[in-house]
Amino acid sequence: MAEQDNWVGIEEIAEYLGVNKDTIRNWIKKSDIPACKIGRKWKFKKNEVDAWIKSGKSAINS
C-alpha cells in the first residue's frame, strides 16, 4: 500500500502541508476538506488532501 493511501491524523497532515493544527481545524469547520471522523479523531488521506488543495478549495474566507 502506498504511503499516500494511509490514514493520518491532524498533526501529521498539518506538518505535511506546513500549516498549524488550528488551520486544519478551521478547514474542517468552514470547508469541505476531505476528512473522516473516526471516534473522536479526524483522519485524512494525503492524496485526497493534495487533490483538494490543487482544486483551490482550501482558499477559504475567514
MODELLER restraints for C-alpha pairs under 7 A, 6 or more apart:
rsr = mdl.restraints
at = mdl.atoms
rsr.add(forms.Gaussian(group=physical.xy_distance, feature=features.Distance(at['CA:4:A'], at['CA:45:A']), mean=6.48, stdev=0.5))
rsr.add(forms.Gaussian(group=physical.xy_distance, feature=features.Distance(at['CA:4:A'], at['CA:46:A']), mean=5.20, stdev=0.5))
rsr.add(forms.Gaussian(group=physical.xy_distance, feature=features.Distance(at['CA:4:A'], at['CA:47:A']), mean=5.30, stdev=0.5))
rsr.add(forms.Gaussian(group=physical.xy_distance, feature=features.Distance(at['CA:5:A'], at['CA:45:A']), mean=5.90, stdev=0.5))
rsr.add(forms.Gaussian(group=physical.xy_distance, feature=features.Distance(at['CA:5:A'], at['CA:46:A']), mean=6.94, stdev=0.5))
rsr.add(forms.Gaussian(group=physical.xy_distance, feature=features.Distance(at['CA:5:A'], at['CA:47:A']), mean=6.79, stdev=0.5))
rsr.add(forms.Gaussian(group=physical.xy_distance, feature=features.Distance(at['CA:6:A'], at['CA:45:A']), mean=6.00, stdev=0.5))
rsr.add(forms.Gaussian(group=physical.xy_distance, feature=features.Distance(at['CA:7:A'], at['CA:43:A']), mean=5.77, stdev=0.5))
rsr.add(forms.Gaussian(group=physical.xy_distance, feature=features.Distance(at['CA:7:A'], at['CA:44:A']), mean=5.29, stdev=0.5))
rsr.add(forms.Gaussian(group=physical.xy_distance, feature=features.Distance(at['CA:7:A'], at['CA:45:A']), mean=4.98, stdev=0.5))
rsr.add(forms.Gaussian(group=physical.xy_distance, feature=features.Distance(at['CA:8:A'], at['CA:43:A']), mean=5.34, stdev=0.5))
rsr.add(forms.Gaussian(group=physical.xy_distance, feature=features.Distance(at['CA:8:A'], at['CA:44:A']), mean=5.24, stdev=0.5))
rsr.add(forms.Gaussian(group=physical.xy_distance, feature=features.Distance(at['CA:8:A'], at['CA:45:A']), mean=6.38, stdev=0.5))
rsr.add(forms.Gaussian(group=physical.xy_distance, feature=features.Distance(at['CA:9:A'], at['CA:42:A']), mean=6.04, stdev=0.5))
rsr.add(forms.Gaussian(group=physical.xy_distance, feature=features.Distance(at['CA:9:A'], at['CA:43:A']), mean=4.80, stdev=0.5))
rsr.add(forms.Gaussian(group=physical.xy_distance, feature=features.Distance(at['CA:9:A'], at['CA:44:A']), mean=6.32, stdev=0.5))
rsr.add(forms.Gaussian(group=physical.xy_distance, feature=features.Distance(at['CA:10:A'], at['CA:21:A']), mean=6.34, stdev=0.5))
rsr.add(forms.Gaussian(group=physical.xy_distance, feature=features.Distance(at['CA:10:A'], at['CA:24:A']), mean=6.91, stdev=0.5))
rsr.add(forms.Gaussian(group=physical.xy_distance, feature=features.Distance(at['CA:10:A'], at['CA:42:A']), mean=6.43, stdev=0.5))
rsr.add(forms.Gaussian(group=physical.xy_distance, feature=features.Distance(at['CA:10:A'], at['CA:43:A']), mean=6.79, stdev=0.5))
rsr.add(forms.Gaussian(group=physical.xy_distance, feature=features.Distance(at['CA:11:A'], at['CA:21:A']), mean=6.27, stdev=0.5))
rsr.add(forms.Gaussian(group=physical.xy_distance, feature=features.Distance(at['CA:14:A'], at['CA:20:A']), mean=5.49, stdev=0.5))
rsr.add(forms.Gaussian(group=physical.xy_distance, feature=features.Distance(at['CA:14:A'], at['CA:21:A']), mean=5.58, stdev=0.5))
rsr.add(forms.Gaussian(group=physical.xy_distance, feature=features.Distance(at['CA:14:A'], at['CA:24:A']), mean=6.51, stdev=0.5))
rsr.add(forms.Gaussian(group=physical.xy_distance, feature=features.Distance(at['CA:27:A'], at['CA:33:A']), mean=6.16, stdev=0.5))
rsr.add(forms.Gaussian(group=physical.xy_distance, feature=features.Distance(at['CA:33:A'], at['CA:49:A']), mean=6.89, stdev=0.5))
rsr.add(forms.Gaussian(group=physical.xy_distance, feature=features.Distance(at['CA:33:A'], at['CA:52:A']), mean=6.71, stdev=0.5))
rsr.add(forms.Gaussian(group=physical.xy_distance, feature=features.Distance(at['CA:34:A'], at['CA:44:A']), mean=6.69, stdev=0.5))
rsr.add(forms.Gaussian(group=physical.xy_distance, feature=features.Distance(at['CA:34:A'], at['CA:48:A']), mean=6.36, stdev=0.5))
rsr.add(forms.Gaussian(group=physical.xy_distance, feature=features.Distance(at['CA:34:A'], at['CA:49:A']), mean=6.14, stdev=0.5))
rsr.add(forms.Gaussian(group=physical.xy_distance, feature=features.Distance(at['CA:35:A'], at['CA:42:A']), mean=6.42, stdev=0.5))
rsr.add(forms.Gaussian(group=physical.xy_distance, feature=features.Distance(at['CA:35:A'], at['CA:43:A']), mean=5.67, stdev=0.5))
rsr.add(forms.Gaussian(group=physical.xy_distance, feature=features.Distance(at['CA:35:A'], at['CA:44:A']), mean=4.91, stdev=0.5))
rsr.add(forms.Gaussian(group=physical.xy_distance, feature=features.Distance(at['CA:36:A'], at['CA:42:A']), mean=5.64, stdev=0.5))
rsr.add(forms.Gaussian(group=physical.xy_distance, feature=features.Distance(at['CA:36:A'], at['CA:43:A']), mean=5.24, stdev=0.5))
rsr.add(forms.Gaussian(group=physical.xy_distance, feature=features.Distance(at['CA:36:A'], at['CA:44:A']), mean=6.50, stdev=0.5))
rsr.add(forms.Gaussian(group=physical.xy_distance, feature=features.Distance(at['CA:37:A'], at['CA:43:A']), mean=6.15, stdev=0.5))
rsr.add(forms.Gaussian(group=physical.xy_distance, feature=features.Distance(at['CA:52:A'], at['CA:58:A']), mean=6.93, stdev=0.5))
